Amino acid sequence: MPELWLIVLASAAATYLWRGVGVLLSGRISVESEIFNWITCVAYAMVAGLVSRILVMPTGMLAHTALVDRLAACALALVAYHLSRRNLLVAVAIGVGAMMAIAAVRG
């Protein structure tokens, strides 16, 4: 049992160490800098890759749905996102609702 607490404490220390470094560096990094732009691009690429993987190679219950159904729900969510002036909550709600409606219609 002491080993478990040691692992938890080491994990917490590693997490808070990087958060502390982030706080220390946050005042020194300009949001207009090249490094910040690169980090933003990498973050967007990771999200795009994850969404693409979920759409094309889903796991769990989503794997039992047709690709065309997933793409239709995604397209509706994107349209809702742009029509709602980039409101992510609206887009997610529309996407989930569309997926549920399509699944209900298909049975």
ChimeraX attribute file (.defattr): number of C-alpha atoms within 10 A of each C-alpha:
attribute: neighborCount
match mode: 1-to-1
recipient: residues
	/A:1	5
	/A:2	7
	/A:3	8
	/A:4	9
	/A:5	10
	/A:6	11
	/A:7	11
	/A:8	12
	/A:9	12
	/A:10	12
	/A:11	12
	/A:12	11
	/A:13	12
	/A:14	12
	/A:15	11
	/A:16	12
	/A:17	12
	/A:18	11
	/A:19	12
	/A:20	12
	/A:21	10
	/A:22	12
	/A:23	11
	/A:24	11
	/A:25	11
	/A:26	11
	/A:27	9
	/A:28	8
	/A:29	13
	/A:30	12
	/A:31	12
	/A:32	8
	/A:33	9
	/A:34	11
	/A:35	12
	/A:36	13
	/A:37	13
	/A:38	11
	/A:39	11
	/A:40	13
	/A:41	12
	/A:42	12
	/A:43	12
	/A:44	12
	/A:45	12
	/A:46	12
	/A:47	12
	/A:48	12
	/A:49	12
	/A:50	12
	/A:51	14
	/A:52	12
	/A:53	12
	/A:54	14
	/A:55	20
	/A:56	15
	/A:57	11
	/A:58	16
	/A:59	11
	/A:60	6
	/A:61	7
	/A:62	14
	/A:63	14
	/A:64	10
	/A:65	14
	/A:66	14
	/A:67	14
	/A:68	11
	/A:69	18
	/A:70	23
	/A:71	15
	/A:72	15
	/A:73	22
	/A:74	21
	/A:75	15
	/A:76	19
	/A:77	24
	/A:78	19
	/A:79	15
	/A:80	21
	/A:81	19
	/A:82	13
	/A:83	12
	/A:84	13
	/A:85	9
	/A:86	13
	/A:87	12
	/A:88	15
	/A:89	13
	/A:90	18
	/A:91	22
	/A:92	18
	/A:93	13
	/A:94	20
	/A:95	24
	/A:96	17
	/A:97	15
	/A:98	20
	/A:99	22
	/A:100	14
	/A:101	14
	/A:102	17
	/A:103	15
	/A:104	9
	/A:105	8
	/A:106	10
	/A:107	6
